[in-house]
Amino acid sequence: MSRAAITLSTLSLCLAIFGEGALAKSRVLLPPAQYDRPAVNVTVIELPASQVHAKCVALGAPAYIRVPGDSTIEGCSVAFDRLIVVPTPSSVGWEKYACIWRHEVAHINGWAHDHPGGRHSREC
């Protein structure tokens, strides 16, 4: 069996077991525990997923989440302004929304943009 066929088989199996949401997981890096907490006085801009990229670029956001293998920005933060930009839950689903939210709020809480101690999780 070729490598492409094995990859396709694995992908099909994941979709069968976990549904389409399985494809979206493991894309958002979660922060270490000390940054993975609520933040106060944060301005949140929620936009349809299709508009997040342009808003983050316009803000000159230094931190952002990109789609793997793509240059599309999925969320961003501007820590000194205590501002995050996230997609609306209706445009990405609640699970992914929560993961992006946690990632961006962690930057507000002081997590460095090179993501030290970041972790992949089954939930994201």
Helices and strands as residue ranges (DSSP letters): H 3-18, H 21-24, E 43-47, H 49-59, E 63-66, E 73-78, G 79-81, E 83-87, H 89-92, H 94-108
